[in-house]
């Protein structure tokens, strides 16, 4: 019976099947026979199961079990799975060292880990187990770079708990720590909250970076439709694992590759999704990095600018509102969001299922009208995320507005500059930061960190001190996807370490942030800025060693996705 009669994809040569009798075939056969594999096994599609398992964080603690189920499904579908490991960064664990500098560079380390294992062995396809914030973009970057049949399995969010009859998750713990630092909460209460906040494996609850990226993955077409968000280890998630194991073998025979899926239309769909949910601003640089690795000609920052005003905010998922990630899953998840965005997304975009996103959306339903509002009855008339430009941020800075409740749309004040958030927190605790001030946190960018330092802790301490709505913050550092407090302009570009205008700010300089005008400006005469620029000295090399020193030398600016690459030739970008 022919393959077409059975519905199976026609067989094609596999790059992993070396010519018999050659040295590559012989030595590999010797290695794999020692693993218990038969000659018949060695002819099958060879699939990498990319596992970011780690005992350092609950985000990854369930992945070994998931990998086992996935490998079983791949074998049942006629494939040969090989489990490979990568770095496994967790924002709340791995940010302890180097002022948080290891977090963003871990994304690129993951992409390179995958390249070494998968491309080095010339495997035929891969399934990536996505968990905490940087795993999903790192895996998608590798998929775009290698361009072999690939799909991502979303491995779910953690269960949260209750404290004093109120919902508590990792966001409340993070926020409450700022209140302790401000002297407005007792440490013992924070301890009690932390004991209830995380009740199982998986990523942070809420529409922070991890869940945002999980849904972005589905919006891009790189996860099976209907798979995000999902509770970790749930029956629904494990059902997707089984389907993914079968599907990746089909994709190998069909030769369906990431660059067939990661089109400009797919990136536009992902941007729409993030804006409609008020997702993490970190998705912007990650999407840009994925586009560059996939060689897709997309300006993601420009996409967010163009689509912001025409994308309604249709859900208020924590930290934007009171609804939970469980509510969003129950309402229908990613596909239901696109159901609400009918006429505003590209239904013809292809997915790893082999069908279009539109076909999956047509079969989906919005199961809770209160969670996902109709597009013509949005929660806010303002964009949920805006990109500002101006004399302080010629290449952009990002503001997450969410529902914009209580946020000033225009803020003018004198600058107070700090080179670290620790110094800023100490000044705040001494009562040295007054209402009306614009706090400038600089030297935290991809090169200044190096690695991109975190500014989130200062934002939460500011909120804990009761100044969150009265003091603005501008920074070239990154923010947790859970941050939605006060007026914060993050990821200013060019960064201070590259000689951007942020490096030239002095205490007392007037700064104006205008959300409606999409501007952030430093009101200092140009001749004075010229004098300051002439006196500017970039950070001296050799400040760090190891991985961060490599990253510092080859990382590109944020508008290029902060990917690792040599500087472009003169006259190119």
C-alpha positions in Angstrom: 0.0 0.0 0.0 1.4 3.4 -0.9 2.2 6.1 1.6 -0.5 8.3 0.1 -3.1 5.6 0.6 -2.3 5.2 4.3 -2.2 9.0 4.8 1.5 8.9 5.8 3.9 11.4 4.5 6.2 10.1 1.7 9.6 9.1 2.9 12.6 11.3 2.0 16.4 11.0 2.6 17.3 11.9 6.2 20.4 14.0 6.8 21.2 11.8 9.9 21.5 8.6 7.8 25.2 8.5 6.9 26.5 6.4 4.1 27.2 2.9 5.3 30.9 1.9 5.4 32.1 5.5 6.0 34.0 6.5 9.2 31.1 8.7 10.4 28.6 5.8 10.0 31.0 3.3 11.7 31.9 5.3 14.8 28.4 6.5 15.4 27.1 2.9 15.0 29.6 1.7 17.6 28.5 4.4 20.0 24.8 3.9 19.5 25.0 0.1 19.6 26.5 0.5 23.1 23.4 2.4 24.0 21.2 -0.5 23.0 20.0 0.8 19.7 19.5 -1.5 16.7 20.4 -1.0 13.1 16.7 -0.5 12.4 16.5 2.2 15.1 19.3 4.1 13.4 17.4 4.4 10.2 14.5 6.3 11.9 14.0 10.1 12.1 16.3 11.2 14.9 14.6 13.7 17.1 16.2 15.9 19.8 14.2 16.3 22.9 15.6 19.6 24.2 15.2 19.6 28.0 15.9 22.6 30.3 15.6 20.5 33.4 17.2 21.8 36.6 16.9 21.3 40.3 17.5 25.0 41.0 14.0 26.1 40.3 10.4 24.8 40.5 10.0 26.2 37.0 11.9 23.1 35.6 11.3 20.5 38.3 8.8 18.5 36.2 10.6 18.5 32.9 12.4 15.1 33.3 9.0 13.5 33.6 7.7 15.4 30.6 10.7 14.4 28.5 10.1 10.7 29.3 6.5 10.9 28.1 7.6 12.8 25.0 10.3 10.2 24.1 7.7 7.4 24.4 5.4 9.3 22.0 8.2 9.8 19.5 9.1 6.1 19.6 5.5 5.1 19.1 5.3 7.3 16.0 8.4 5.7 14.5 11.0 8.2 15.5 14.2 7.8 17.6 14.4 10.4 20.4 17.6 11.7 22.0 17.3 13.8 25.1 19.8 16.8 25.2 20.2 19.4 28.0 20.7 23.1 27.9 21.2 25.9 30.5 18.1 26.3 32.6 17.9 29.9 33.9 15.2 31.1 36.3 14.7 34.8 36.7 14.1 34.5 40.4 17.1 32.2 41.0 19.7 33.0 38.4 19.4 36.8 38.8 21.2 36.7 42.1 24.7 36.9 40.6 26.2 39.7 38.5 23.4 42.1 39.3 21.0 39.9 37.2 23.5 40.0 34.3 23.3 36.3 33.6 19.5 36.3 32.8 19.4 37.7 29.3 22.7 36.1 28.1 21.3 32.7 29.1 18.8 33.0 26.3 21.6 33.0 23.7 23.5 30.4 25.6 20.5 28.1 25.3 20.4 28.7 21.5 24.0 27.9 21.2 23.7 24.8 23.5 21.0 23.5 21.1 23.1 24.3 18.0 26.0 22.3 19.3 24.0 19.3 20.2 21.5 19.2 17.3 23.6 20.5 14.4 26.7 18.8 15.6 25.0 15.5 15.5 23.0 16.3 12.3 19.7 15.3 13.9 16.5 15.5 11.8 14.2 17.4 14.0 13.6 18.6 17.6 11.0 19.2 20.2 11.8 21.8 22.8 10.3 21.8 26.3 9.6 25.5 27.1 9.4 26.6 30.7 10.8 29.8 32.3 11.3 33.1 30.6 14.4 32.7 28.5 13.9 29.1 27.5 11.2 29.7 25.0 13.0 32.5 23.0 16.3 30.7 23.2 14.6 27.6 21.8 12.8 29.5 19.1 16.1 31.3 18.1 17.8 28.0 17.7 14.8 26.7 15.6 15.1 29.7 13.3 18.8 29.4 13.1 19.0 25.6 12.4 15.8 25.5 10.3 15.1 21.9 10.8 11.6 20.5 11.6 10.9 21.8 15.1 8.1 22.5 17.5 7.8 23.7 21.1 5.9 22.1 23.9 4.6 24.6 26.4 5.3 23.0 29.8 2.8 25.1 31.9 2.3 27.4 34.8 2.6 26.7 38.5 -0.4 26.5 40.8 -0.5 29.4 43.2 -2.0 29.6 46.7 -3.9 31.7 49.2 -2.8 33.8 52.2 -5.3 35.3 54.6 -8.1 34.3 52.2 -6.5 36.2 49.3 -4.9 34.9 46.2 -1.1 34.9 46.4 1.5 34.0 43.8 5.1 34.9 43.1 4.1 38.4 42.0 2.8 39.3 45.4 5.9 37.9 47.0 8.1 40.0 44.7 6.0 43.1 45.4 5.8 42.5 49.1 9.6 42.2 49.3 9.7 45.8 48.1 7.3 46.8 50.9 9.6 45.1 53.4 12.6 47.0 52.1 10.5 50.2 52.4 9.7 49.4 56.0 6.0 49.0 55.4 5.8 45.2 56.0 7.2 42.8 58.6 9.6 40.2 57.2 7.6 37.4 59.0 4.6 38.3 56.8 6.7 38.1 53.7 7.9 34.7 54.9 4.3 33.4 55.4 3.3 34.6 51.9 6.3 33.0 50.3 5.3 29.6 51.8 1.9 29.7 50.0 2.7 31.4 46.7 4.1 28.4 44.7 2.1 25.2 45.0 3.7 23.1 42.3 6.0 23.0 39.3 5.8 25.3 36.3 6.4 29.0 35.5 5.1 32.1 37.3 1.4 32.6 37.3 0.1 35.7 35.6 0.8 37.2 32.2 4.5 37.8 32.9 7.3 36.9 30.5 7.0 33.1 30.7 3.3 32.8 30.0 3.5 35.7 27.5 6.2 33.8 25.6 4.3 30.5 25.8 1.4 32.2 24.1 3.6 34.0 21.7 5.0 30.7 20.7 1.5 29.5 19.8 0.8 32.8 18.0 3.9 32.4 15.9 2.7 28.9 14.9 5.6 27.1 16.6 3.5 25.3 19.2 0.5 23.1 18.5 -2.7 25.2 18.4 -4.6 25.2 21.7 -1.6 24.5 23.9 -1.1 27.8 25.8 -1.6 28.8 28.5 -1.8 25.5 30.4 -1.4 24.2 33.9 1.8 22.3 34.4 1.4 18.5 34.4 -2.3 18.8 33.7 -4.1 16.2 31.6 -4.4 18.8 28.8 -0.6 19.5 28.9 0.3 15.8 28.8 -2.2 15.3 25.9 -0.3 18.0 24.0 3.0 16.2 24.8 1.7 13.0 23.2 0.5 14.9 20.1 3.8 16.7 19.8 5.7 13.4 19.8 3.6 12.1 16.9 3.6 15.3 15.0 7.3 16.0 15.0 7.9 12.7 13.2 5.4 13.7 10.6 7.0 17.1 10.3 10.4 15.5 9.6 8.9 13.4 6.7 7.1 16.4 5.4 10.2 18.6 5.8 8.1 21.4 7.4 10.6 23.9 8.7 10.6 26.9 11.1 11.2 29.4 8.3 8.1 28.1 6.5 6.2 29.2 9.7 8.1 32.3 11.0 6.9 34.7 8.4 6.3 38.5 8.8 2.6 37.7 9.2 3.4 35.3 12.1 5.3 38.0 13.9 2.5 40.5 13.4 0.1 37.9 15.0 2.4 37.6 17.9 2.6 41.4 18.4 -1.2 41.6 18.3 -1.5 38.9 21.0 0.9 40.7 23.3 -0.8 44.0 22.9 -4.3 42.5 23.3 -3.3 41.0 26.7 -0.9 43.6 27.9 1.8 41.0 28.0 5.4 41.3 29.0 7.6 44.0 27.3 10.4 41.5 27.3 8.6 39.8 24.4 9.6 42.6 22.1 13.4 42.0 22.2 12.8 38.2 22.1 10.7 38.4 19.0 13.3 40.6 17.3 16.0 38.1 18.2 13.9 35.2 16.8 13.2 37.1 13.6 16.9 37.8 13.1 17.8 34.1 13.7 15.1 33.0 11.3 16.3 35.6 8.7 12.8 37.1 8.6 12.9 40.7 7.6 10.8 42.2 10.4 11.2 45.3 12.5 9.4 44.1 15.6 9.8 47.4 17.4 8.1 49.0 14.4 5.4 46.4 14.5 4.5 47.3 18.1 4.5 51.0 17.2 2.2 50.5 14.2 -0.2 48.1 15.8 -0.5 49.6 19.3 -3.4 52.0 18.7 -5.5 49.5 16.7 -5.2 46.6 19.1 -7.8 46.6 21.9 -6.9 45.5 25.4 -9.4 42.7 25.9 -8.3 41.0 29.1 -7.1 42.0 32.6 -4.8 39.1 33.6 -2.6 39.6 36.6 -0.6 41.8 37.1 -2.8 44.0 34.9 -6.0 43.1 36.7 -7.7 40.6 39.0 -8.2 37.7 36.6 -5.7 34.8 36.8 -3.9 32.8 34.2 -6.2 30.0 35.1 -9.1 32.2 34.1 -7.5 32.9 30.7 -6.9 29.2 30.1 -10.5 28.4 31.0 -11.7 31.2 28.7 -10.0 29.5 25.7 -6.4 30.7 25.8 -4.5 31.9 22.8 -7.0 30.7 20.2 -9.9 32.5 22.0 -7.8 35.7 22.0 -7.5 35.5 18.2 -11.2 34.8 18.0 -11.7 38.2 19.6 -9.2 39.7 17.2 -11.0 38.6 14.1 -10.1 41.0 11.2 -7.0 42.1 13.1 -4.7 39.1 12.6 -3.4 37.0 9.7 -5.4 33.8 9.6 -3.4 32.3 6.7 -0.3 32.0 8.8 0.9 28.4 8.9 1.4 26.5 12.2 3.4 23.3 13.1 0.1 21.4 12.8 0.4 21.8 9.0 -2.8 23.8 9.0 -3.3 27.6 9.3 -3.9 29.6 12.5 -7.2 30.7 11.1 -8.4 27.1 10.8 -7.6 26.5 14.5 -9.3 29.7 15.5 -12.4 28.9 13.5 -12.8 25.7 15.5 -12.2 27.4 18.9 -14.6 29.3 21.1 -14.5 32.0 23.7 -15.7 30.2 26.8 -16.0 33.1 29.2 -17.2 36.5 27.9 -16.2 38.2 31.1 -12.5 37.2 30.9 -12.0 38.0 27.2 -14.0 41.1 26.2 -15.2 41.7 22.6 -12.8 43.9 20.6 -15.4 46.6 20.3 -15.9 46.7 24.1 -12.2 46.8 25.3 -11.1 47.3 28.8 -9.0 50.4 27.8 -8.9 52.8 24.9 -5.2 53.2 25.4 -2.5 50.8 24.1 -1.3 48.4 26.7 2.4 48.8 25.6 3.9 51.9 24.0 7.3 52.6 22.6 8.6 56.1 23.2 11.3 57.9 21.3 12.9 61.3 21.8 16.2 63.0 22.7 16.7 60.7 25.7 15.8 57.5 23.7 16.5 58.0 20.0 16.2 54.3 19.4 13.3 53.7 21.8 12.2 53.0 25.3 9.2 50.8 26.3 6.4 51.5 28.7 3.9 49.0 29.9 0.6 50.7 30.6 -1.7 47.7 31.1 -5.0 49.2 32.1 -3.3 52.6 32.7 -5.2 53.0 36.0 -3.6 55.7 38.0 -0.6 56.2 35.6 0.4 59.7 34.7 0.3 60.2 31.0 2.7 63.1 31.2 5.5 63.5 33.7 8.1 66.2 34.0 10.7 66.3 36.7 14.4 66.7 37.6 16.6 63.8 37.1 18.3 61.8 40.0 20.9 59.5 38.5 22.1 56.2 39.8 24.5 53.6 38.4 22.9 50.7 40.2 19.5 49.8 41.7 21.2 49.1 45.0 22.4 52.7 45.2 18.9 53.9 44.3 17.2 51.8 46.9 19.6 53.0 49.6 18.9 56.6 48.6 15.2 55.9 48.8 15.5 54.4 52.2 17.3 57.5 53.4 14.5 59.6 52.1 16.5 61.3 49.4 14.2 60.7 46.5 11.3 63.2 46.5 8.0 63.3 44.7 8.2 64.6 41.2 11.7 63.2 40.6 12.7 61.1 37.5 15.0 58.4 38.7 17.6 57.5 36.1 19.0 53.9 36.5 21.8 53.5 34.0 24.7 51.2 33.1 22.3 48.2 33.2 22.1 47.6 29.4 23.3 44.6 27.5 26.9 45.9 27.5 26.8 48.1 30.6 25.7 45.2 32.8 27.1 43.4 31.0 24.2 41.2 30.3 21.3 43.6 31.1 20.8 44.2 34.8 17.4 44.1 36.5 15.6 47.3 37.6 12.5 45.6 38.9 13.5 45.5 42.6 13.8 49.3 42.8 10.4 49.7 41.1 8.8 47.5 43.8 10.6 49.2 46.6 9.4 52.5 45.2 5.9 51.2 45.2 6.3 49.9 48.8 7.4 53.4 49.9 4.2 54.9 48.5 6.0 56.7 45.7 5.1 54.5 42.7 2.7 57.0 41.2 4.7 60.1 42.2 8.2 59.2 40.9 9.0 58.2 37.3 11.8 55.8 36.4 13.8 55.6 33.2 16.4 52.9 32.7 18.4 51.0 30.2 17.9 47.9 32.3 15.3 45.2 32.0 12.2 44.7 34.0 10.4 41.6 35.2 7.4 40.8 33.1 5.4 41.1 36.3 6.2 44.8 36.7 3.2 47.0 36.1 3.6 49.7 38.7 4.0 53.4 38.2 5.5 55.1 35.2 8.6 53.2 34.1 10.4 53.6 30.8 12.5 50.5 30.4 15.1 49.3 28.0 16.2 52.8 26.8 18.3 52.6 23.7 21.0 53.4 23.0 22.1 52.3 26.4 24.4 54.4 28.6 27.5 52.2 28.1 27.3 52.8 24.4 27.3 56.5 24.9 23.6 57.0 24.5 22.0 60.2 25.9 21.2 58.4 29.1 24.9 58.5 29.9 24.9 62.3 29.6 22.1 63.0 32.2 23.2 64.9 35.3 21.3 65.3 38.6 18.7 68.1 38.2 18.4 67.9 34.4 14.7 68.2 33.3 13.2 65.1 31.8 9.8 65.0 30.2 7.8 61.7 29.5 4.7 62.1 27.3 2.8 58.9 26.7 0.3 60.4 24.3 3.0 62.0 22.2 5.2 58.8 22.5 8.2 60.8 23.6 10.8 60.9 26.3 13.1 63.9 26.2 16.1 65.3 28.0 15.7 69.1 28.1 19.4 70.2 28.0 20.9 72.5 25.5 22.8 70.8 22.6 26.0 72.6 23.2 26.1 71.4 26.8 25.4 67.8 25.6 28.3 68.1 23.2 30.6 69.0 26.1 29.3 66.1 28.1 29.7 63.7 25.2 33.3 64.7 24.7 34.0 63.9 28.3 32.2 60.5 28.2 34.3 57.4 28.6 32.8 53.9 28.0 33.2 51.2 30.6 36.7 49.8 30.5 37.1 46.3 29.1 38.0 43.4 31.4 35.5 44.2 34.1 34.2 40.7 34.0 35.5 37.3 33.0 33.9 34.1 31.6 30.6 34.0 29.7 29.7 37.6 30.4 32.9 38.9 29.0 32.2 37.0 25.7 28.6 38.3 25.7 29.8 41.9 26.3 32.1 41.8 23.3 29.6 40.4 20.7 26.1 41.4 21.8 24.2 43.7 19.4 21.9 46.5 20.6 18.3 45.9 21.8 16.7 47.1 18.5 18.6 44.2 16.9 17.2 41.8 19.5 20.4 41.7 21.6 21.6 38.8 19.5 25.2 37.7 19.4 27.0 38.8 16.2 30.0 40.7 15.0 29.3 44.3 14.3 28.0 44.9 10.7 30.2 46.1 7.9 30.4 49.8 7.3 27.3 50.9 5.4 25.1 48.0 6.6 23.0 47.3 9.6 
